[in-house]
Amino acid sequence: MLADALLRSVAGTSALLRVTGANADTNQSEVGLVATTFAEAIVNPVVIRKLRPNWQSGGESLWELLVSATSVEQQVSSLDLASAQALFAMTLVVTVSGQDYMIESIASNEAFGQVYLYRLLLREARQQAV
């Protein structure tokens, strides 16, 4: 709860996670007979900050998203998932303030064996020509 209060106090906002839905029949969904479903999960409070560019990354901007663990756990239970890692593995796009991002990596901060904060390393999603 302390992490929630801290994130809210520094102008925390919300993030929208677009996740794939689970299909019951994987054989039919693999060949395209069953359409893939998508769900949206809102997590808050979150804080996003731009990281200093690294010369090795080719000048591409990277962002760090700090996410409340209690909000993530609420979404894990509402989507009936096994863990937060499963939620992040299913996430296609993270949207914050109208900008889409892709998840590069995930880390968690713990105290006394309990996760209180997730740190997502994000990169901006580029629009692809169809």
Backbone as ProteinMPNN parsed JSONL, in Angstrom:
{"seq_chain_A": "MLADALLRSVAGTSALLRVTGANADTNQSEVGLVATTFAEAIVNPVVIRKLRPNWQSGGESLWELLVSATSVEQQVSSLDLASAQALFAMTLVVTVSGQDYMIESIASNEAFGQVYLYRLLLREARQQAV", "coords_chain_A": {"N_chain_A": [[0.822, -1.195, 0.0], [2.062, 1.139, 0.566], [3.659, 1.614, -1.669], [1.652, 2.147, -3.548], [0.628, 4.584, -2.55], [2.901, 6.178, -2.819], [3.301, 6.173, -5.625], [0.922, 7.431, -6.425], [1.297, 9.926, -5.274], [3.268, 11.128, -6.792], [2.074, 12.063, -9.097], [0.781, 9.864, -10.335], [-0.611, 7.83, -12.929], [-2.809, 6.02, -15.154], [-2.434, 2.864, -16.83], [-3.046, 1.035, -19.778], [-3.297, -2.283, -20.509], [-3.154, -4.28, -23.273], [-4.195, -7.411, -23.77], [-3.946, -10.82, -24.889], [-6.695, -12.986, -25.214], [-7.605, -16.096, -23.694], [-8.022, -18.964, -25.61], [-10.164, -21.747, -25.798], [-9.951, -24.004, -27.492], [-7.108, -24.836, -28.819], [-6.109, -26.033, -31.151], [-7.848, -25.369, -33.265], [-7.643, -22.594, -33.163], [-5.008, -22.2, -33.858], [-4.886, -22.648, -36.609], [-6.441, -20.638, -37.512], [-9.216, -20.866, -37.434], [-10.705, -20.149, -35.26], [-11.236, -17.017, -33.996], [-8.798, -14.889, -32.512], [-9.148, -13.589, -29.303], [-9.198, -10.464, -27.554], [-8.374, -8.628, -24.626], [-8.702, -5.923, -22.308], [-6.789, -4.598, -19.752], [-6.699, -2.516, -17.028], [-4.28, -0.884, -15.201], [-3.365, 0.805, -12.27], [-2.009, 2.839, -9.663], [0.421, 4.132, -11.959], [3.697, 5.137, -12.968], [5.546, 6.73, -15.442], [8.727, 7.066, -16.921], [11.251, 8.589, -18.904], [14.146, 6.993, -20.008], [17.66, 7.588, -20.023], [19.168, 7.827, -23.197], [21.04, 5.164, -24.648], [24.104, 4.595, -26.213], [24.418, 2.184, -27.47], [21.897, 1.299, -28.061], [21.084, 2.338, -30.426], [20.005, 4.854, -30.454], [17.332, 4.728, -29.902], [14.527, 5.536, -27.961], [14.031, 4.573, -24.619], [11.795, 3.584, -22.055], [10.748, 3.586, -18.633], [8.386, 1.951, -16.764], [6.736, 2.165, -13.803], [4.841, 0.112, -11.856], [2.118, -0.484, -9.728], [2.036, -3.208, -7.532], [-0.245, -4.22, -6.277], [-2.335, -3.492, -7.957], [-1.66, -4.951, -10.237], [-1.928, -7.557, -9.238], [-4.689, -7.584, -8.789], [-5.64, -7.558, -11.434], [-4.539, -9.954, -12.333], [-5.984, -11.811, -10.817], [-8.602, -11.202, -11.713], [-8.494, -11.903, -14.403], [-8.039, -14.525, -14.138], [-5.444, -15.76, -13.996], [-2.238, -17.388, -13.573], [0.007, -16.019, -12.592], [1.712, -12.837, -12.221], [3.682, -12.698, -14.117], [2.581, -14.221, -16.156], [0.52, -12.534, -16.958], [1.997, -10.34, -17.985], [3.332, -11.657, -20.03], [1.277, -12.198, -21.787], [0.646, -9.696, -22.658], [0.271, -7.507, -25.277], [0.491, -4.803, -26.037], [1.253, -1.845, -24.255], [-0.454, 0.931, -23.183], [-0.036, 4.271, -22.433], [-1.173, 7.367, -21.635], [-2.163, 7.713, -24.254], [-0.075, 6.881, -25.895], [1.532, 4.115, -27.391], [3.385, 1.304, -26.225], [5.922, -1.25, -26.245], [6.769, -4.142, -24.358], [9.959, -4.647, -23.123], [11.508, -5.774, -21.02], [11.035, -7.157, -17.692], [10.997, -6.456, -14.271], [10.916, -6.971, -10.732], [10.335, -5.474, -7.547], [10.931, -6.339, -4.223], [9.927, -6.703, -0.787], [10.415, -8.162, 2.264], [9.748, -10.629, 1.153], [7.498, -10.118, -0.379], [6.16, -8.871, -3.366], [6.117, -5.514, -4.246], [6.262, -3.67, -6.259], [6.373, -3.392, -9.778], [8.675, -3.149, -12.414], [8.743, -2.136, -15.619], [10.498, -2.277, -18.585], [10.229, -0.395, -21.384], [9.709, 0.145, -24.92], [8.986, 2.453, -27.538], [6.171, 1.773, -29.54], [6.148, 1.349, -32.934], [4.317, 2.477, -35.76], [3.256, 0.187, -38.122], [3.367, -0.335, -41.59], [0.681, -1.523, -43.534]], "CA_chain_A": [[0.0, 0.0, 0.0], [2.968, 2.273, 0.578], [4.034, 1.872, -3.065], [0.499, 2.791, -4.183], [0.588, 5.976, -2.11], [4.041, 6.873, -3.407], [3.037, 6.378, -7.052], [-0.139, 8.435, -6.565], [1.784, 11.235, -4.85], [4.108, 11.714, -7.849], [1.216, 12.233, -10.278], [0.544, 8.575, -10.975], [-1.687, 7.773, -13.913], [-3.235, 4.655, -15.458], [-1.913, 2.24, -18.044], [-3.937, 0.052, -20.37], [-2.597, -3.439, -21.054], [-3.941, -5.066, -24.226], [-3.738, -8.788, -23.628], [-4.665, -11.821, -25.676], [-7.582, -13.836, -24.438], [-7.323, -17.528, -23.788], [-8.966, -19.75, -26.4], [-10.289, -23.096, -25.251], [-9.5, -24.995, -28.463], [-5.903, -24.278, -29.425], [-5.893, -26.577, -32.49], [-8.597, -24.563, -34.224], [-7.143, -21.219, -33.171], [-3.708, -22.19, -34.531], [-5.068, -22.574, -38.059], [-7.248, -19.472, -37.823], [-10.648, -21.136, -37.473], [-11.287, -19.423, -34.139], [-10.587, -15.71, -33.906], [-8.143, -14.566, -31.25], [-9.838, -12.545, -28.554], [-8.336, -9.526, -26.846], [-8.964, -8.005, -23.445], [-7.973, -4.76, -21.835], [-6.628, -4.563, -18.309], [-6.222, -1.206, -16.59], [-3.514, -0.901, -13.954], [-3.041, 2.125, -11.746], [-1.248, 3.934, -10.263], [1.684, 3.872, -12.646], [4.509, 6.31, -13.295], [6.435, 6.43, -16.564], [9.822, 8.019, -17.074], [12.129, 8.326, -20.036], [15.502, 6.659, -19.615], [18.718, 8.218, -20.809], [19.507, 6.96, -24.34], [22.303, 4.453, -24.613], [24.668, 4.605, -27.558], [24.283, 0.854, -28.06], [20.513, 1.026, -28.451], [20.79, 2.943, -31.716], [19.3, 6.108, -30.272], [15.92, 4.493, -29.645], [14.142, 5.912, -26.607], [13.496, 3.553, -23.732], [10.986, 4.132, -20.974], [10.55, 2.709, -17.487], [7.047, 2.066, -16.2], [6.624, 1.64, -12.45], [3.455, -0.319, -11.722], [1.729, -0.975, -8.413], [1.839, -4.655, -7.494], [-1.621, -4.549, -5.888], [-3.153, -3.369, -9.161], [-1.333, -6.094, -11.093], [-2.542, -8.744, -8.638], [-6.133, -7.515, -9.052], [-5.855, -7.961, -12.82], [-4.213, -11.379, -12.42], [-7.116, -12.578, -10.297], [-9.8, -11.001, -12.536], [-8.312, -12.643, -15.653], [-7.841, -15.919, -13.731], [-4.117, -16.163, -14.441], [-1.418, -18.012, -12.533], [0.964, -15.094, -11.994], [1.909, -11.565, -12.912], [4.497, -12.983, -15.297], [1.654, -14.671, -17.193], [-0.16, -11.333, -17.455], [2.915, -9.575, -18.815], [3.633, -12.455, -21.217], [0.125, -12.083, -22.675], [0.458, -8.295, -23.019], [0.744, -7.141, -26.611], [0.805, -3.374, -26.063], [0.964, -1.044, -23.065], [-0.801, 2.288, -23.596], [0.0, 5.276, -21.376], [-1.453, 8.713, -22.17], [-2.377, 7.659, -25.691], [1.112, 6.379, -26.593], [1.693, 2.674, -27.276], [4.732, 0.828, -25.927], [6.143, -2.696, -26.215], [7.547, -4.529, -23.186], [11.287, -5.205, -23.385], [11.857, -6.638, -19.901], [10.236, -6.979, -16.486], [11.68, -6.699, -13.0], [10.042, -6.7, -9.597], [10.967, -5.099, -6.288], [10.33, -7.08, -3.121], [10.261, -6.416, 0.599], [9.945, -9.242, 3.13], [9.217, -11.706, 0.344], [6.298, -9.688, -1.092], [6.384, -7.906, -4.447], [5.352, -4.283, -4.056], [6.384, -2.815, -7.427], [6.903, -3.98, -11.011], [9.37, -2.2, -13.276], [8.708, -2.598, -17.0], [11.306, -1.532, -19.539], [9.381, -0.284, -22.574], [10.14, 0.926, -26.076], [7.823, 2.962, -28.259], [5.679, 0.935, -30.635], [6.087, 2.092, -34.205], [3.236, 2.089, -36.647], [3.717, -0.624, -39.245], [2.575, -0.225, -42.817], [-0.045, -2.769, -43.809]], "C_chain_A": [[0.865, 1.259, 0.0], [3.408, 2.629, -0.843], [2.895, 2.547, -3.814], [0.446, 4.273, -3.835], [1.721, 6.779, -2.726], [3.804, 7.16, -4.888], [1.952, 7.422, -7.277], [0.391, 9.833, -6.241], [2.677, 11.897, -5.899], [3.352, 11.742, -9.179], [1.05, 10.938, -11.045], [-0.657, 8.624, -11.894], [-2.09, 6.322, -14.098], [-2.569, 4.174, -16.736], [-2.897, 1.175, -18.493], [-3.083, -1.063, -20.967], [-3.538, -4.149, -22.01], [-3.373, -6.467, -24.223], [-4.556, -9.7, -24.528], [-5.537, -12.624, -24.743], [-7.215, -15.285, -24.628], [-8.417, -18.211, -24.597], [-8.984, -21.173, -25.865], [-9.716, -24.15, -26.198], [-8.293, -24.442, -29.223], [-5.653, -24.811, -30.825], [-6.61, -25.742, -33.543], [-8.088, -23.134, -34.281], [-5.789, -21.121, -33.867], [-3.845, -22.068, -36.042], [-6.013, -21.444, -38.464], [-8.732, -19.718, -37.899], [-11.397, -20.417, -36.354], [-10.52, -18.117, -34.004], [-9.955, -15.515, -32.527], [-8.9, -13.435, -30.579], [-8.816, -11.688, -27.825], [-9.102, -8.96, -25.672], [-8.113, -6.804, -23.076], [-7.961, -4.776, -20.322], [-6.036, -3.211, -17.933], [-5.512, -1.368, -15.26], [-3.22, 0.536, -13.561], [-2.788, 2.021, -10.259], [0.029, 3.424, -10.925], [2.395, 5.207, -12.853], [5.45, 5.891, -14.409], [7.508, 7.505, -16.624], [10.706, 7.59, -18.224], [13.53, 8.064, -19.507], [16.49, 7.354, -20.53], [19.09, 7.3, -21.968], [20.908, 6.384, -24.203], [22.842, 4.386, -26.029], [24.524, 3.257, -28.235], [22.867, 0.574, -28.551], [20.138, 1.667, -29.778], [19.989, 4.215, -31.606], [17.815, 5.947, -30.013], [15.596, 4.801, -28.192], [13.589, 4.716, -25.852], [12.806, 4.241, -22.57], [10.912, 3.103, -19.851], [9.172, 2.994, -16.912], [7.053, 1.404, -14.839], [5.155, 1.363, -12.185], [3.215, -0.862, -10.319], [1.461, -2.474, -8.46], [0.409, -5.03, -7.101], [-2.554, -4.464, -7.089], [-2.915, -4.538, -10.111], [-1.991, -7.359, -10.546], [-4.058, -8.754, -8.821], [-6.447, -7.972, -10.475], [-5.549, -9.443, -13.024], [-5.386, -12.213, -11.935], [-8.367, -12.398, -11.157], [-9.705, -11.743, -13.866], [-8.061, -14.131, -15.405], [-6.521, -16.477, -14.28], [-3.321, -16.718, -13.266], [-0.502, -17.018, -11.833], [1.002, -13.793, -12.779], [2.754, -11.758, -14.16], [3.624, -13.456, -16.45], [0.906, -13.483, -17.799], [0.749, -10.55, -18.389], [3.294, -10.334, -20.086], [2.506, -12.366, -22.243], [-0.074, -10.667, -23.208], [1.083, -8.005, -24.373], [1.248, -5.708, -26.642], [0.431, -2.769, -24.717], [0.699, 0.379, -23.547], [-0.828, 3.195, -22.372], [-0.166, 6.633, -22.04], [-1.536, 8.721, -23.687], [-1.204, 7.152, -26.504], [1.25, 4.88, -26.332], [3.161, 2.309, -27.087], [4.746, -0.694, -25.958], [7.021, -3.008, -25.002], [8.858, -5.174, -23.633], [11.68, -6.181, -22.278], [11.037, -6.251, -18.676], [11.108, -7.29, -15.281], [10.69, -6.385, -11.881], [10.879, -6.337, -8.386], [10.203, -5.776, -5.166], [10.785, -6.526, -1.781], [9.617, -7.503, 1.446], [9.238, -10.35, 2.35], [7.956, -11.367, -0.435], [6.675, -8.677, -2.165], [5.508, -6.687, -4.186], [5.367, -3.381, -5.292], [6.933, -3.619, -8.596], [7.513, -2.867, -11.84], [9.426, -2.785, -14.674], [9.583, -1.695, -17.842], [10.554, -1.565, -20.866], [10.125, 0.435, -23.695], [8.883, 1.331, -26.833], [7.459, 2.021, -29.394], [5.563, 1.806, -31.875], [4.936, 1.569, -35.022], [3.816, 1.334, -37.825], [2.792, -0.418, -40.446], [1.922, -1.57, -43.103], [-0.011, -3.078, -45.268]], "O_chain_A": [[0.457, 2.307, -0.5], [3.518, 3.807, -1.183], [3.14, 3.432, -4.634], [0.245, 5.118, -4.708], [1.529, 7.932, -3.113], [4.074, 8.266, -5.356], [2.043, 8.216, -8.214], [-0.019, 10.812, -6.864], [2.826, 13.119, -5.888], [3.918, 11.479, -10.24], [1.166, 10.918, -12.27], [-1.605, 9.374, -11.659], [-1.742, 5.477, -13.273], [-2.192, 4.964, -17.602], [-3.508, 0.496, -17.668], [-2.242, -0.812, -21.83], [-4.616, -4.58, -21.602], [-2.229, -6.694, -24.617], [-5.697, -9.399, -24.88], [-5.153, -12.906, -23.608], [-6.582, -15.651, -25.618], [-9.602, -18.056, -24.302], [-7.942, -21.732, -25.521], [-9.064, -25.092, -25.748], [-8.452, -23.664, -30.164], [-5.039, -24.114, -31.632], [-6.043, -25.441, -34.593], [-8.1, -22.52, -35.348], [-5.452, -20.069, -34.41], [-3.002, -21.446, -36.69], [-6.347, -21.312, -39.642], [-9.462, -18.856, -38.388], [-12.583, -20.115, -36.487], [-9.293, -18.117, -33.908], [-10.514, -15.926, -31.51], [-9.249, -12.443, -31.219], [-7.711, -12.136, -27.52], [-10.325, -8.828, -25.716], [-6.956, -6.69, -23.482], [-9.0, -4.948, -19.685], [-4.996, -2.812, -18.457], [-6.067, -1.919, -14.31], [-2.874, 1.371, -14.397], [-3.355, 1.124, -9.635], [0.624, 2.431, -10.506], [1.765, 6.263, -12.904], [6.076, 4.833, -14.341], [7.243, 8.687, -16.409], [10.889, 6.401, -18.488], [14.041, 8.808, -18.67], [16.178, 7.666, -21.679], [19.307, 6.107, -21.754], [21.827, 7.035, -23.707], [22.077, 4.138, -26.962], [24.509, 3.19, -29.465], [22.67, -0.311, -29.384], [18.993, 1.555, -30.214], [19.348, 4.623, -32.575], [17.102, 6.946, -29.913], [16.316, 4.371, -27.29], [12.784, 3.948, -26.378], [13.187, 5.337, -22.158], [11.003, 1.899, -20.091], [8.837, 4.139, -16.61], [7.342, 0.213, -14.727], [4.32, 2.262, -12.277], [4.031, -1.619, -9.794], [0.736, -2.951, -9.333], [-0.099, -6.058, -7.549], [-3.468, -5.278, -7.222], [-3.854, -5.055, -10.717], [-2.549, -8.147, -11.309], [-4.651, -9.819, -8.992], [-7.418, -8.696, -10.693], [-6.228, -10.114, -13.802], [-5.746, -13.209, -12.562], [-9.128, -13.351, -11.322], [-10.726, -12.17, -14.405], [-7.891, -14.903, -16.349], [-6.492, -17.519, -14.935], [-3.694, -16.535, -12.108], [-0.252, -17.137, -10.634], [0.406, -13.669, -13.849], [2.563, -11.058, -15.154], [3.897, -13.127, -17.604], [0.685, -13.434, -19.009], [0.323, -10.139, -19.469], [3.552, -9.713, -21.117], [2.758, -12.45, -23.444], [-0.878, -10.459, -24.116], [2.275, -8.23, -24.585], [2.306, -5.427, -27.205], [-0.58, -3.135, -24.117], [1.529, 0.967, -24.239], [-1.541, 2.934, -21.403], [0.62, 7.001, -22.913], [-1.033, 9.64, -24.333], [-1.335, 7.005, -27.72], [1.105, 4.425, -25.198], [4.054, 2.905, -27.69], [3.727, -1.345, -25.729], [7.911, -2.23, -24.66], [8.863, -6.123, -24.417], [12.133, -7.291, -22.56], [10.432, -5.18, -18.62], [11.86, -8.265, -15.275], [9.742, -5.623, -12.073], [11.995, -6.83, -8.218], [8.972, -5.784, -5.158], [11.871, -5.959, -1.655], [8.412, -7.737, 1.355], [8.261, -10.931, 2.82], [7.392, -12.242, -1.091], [7.424, -7.736, -1.902], [4.309, -6.813, -3.936], [4.583, -2.436, -5.378], [7.846, -4.428, -8.429], [6.947, -1.78, -11.958], [10.074, -3.807, -14.899], [9.425, -0.474, -17.816], [10.276, -2.637, -21.403], [11.041, 1.221, -23.455], [7.857, 0.652, -26.779], [8.328, 1.534, -30.117], [4.948, 2.872, -31.848], [4.613, 0.382, -34.989], [4.766, 1.796, -38.457], [1.572, -0.34, -40.298], [2.538, -2.622, -42.932], [-0.568, -4.088, -45.697]]}, "name": "protein", "num_of_chains": 1, "seq": "MLADALLRSVAGTSALLRVTGANADTNQSEVGLVATTFAEAIVNPVVIRKLRPNWQSGGESLWELLVSATSVEQQVSSLDLASAQALFAMTLVVTVSGQDYMIESIASNEAFGQVYLYRLLLREARQQAV"}
